[in-house]
């Protein structure tokens, strides 16, 4: 039980990334395609959180629990994205500083 998806369900390590219930990461595709899909999913989670907050404030939604869950999903997805970005930058800097 070490790999928890952001969506909340458990899934084995080798499975495709599915952050918010949107499109799946391509099984056979370039790294750029996978990255683009993942970033679009994170963006959609952020938009969903904004919409949930707006609905709660305007009275369209009465469920503060659903709003908080939506916000937590978006926050966790964003934090994960930033950690991946930081690791990629660290690897890039290490490769650049390696002398041949």
PyMOL commands that set and color helices and strands:
alter all, ss='L'
color gray80, all
select helices_A, chain A and resi 31-58+64-97
alter helices_A, ss='H'
color red, helices_A
deselect
rebuild
show_as cartoon
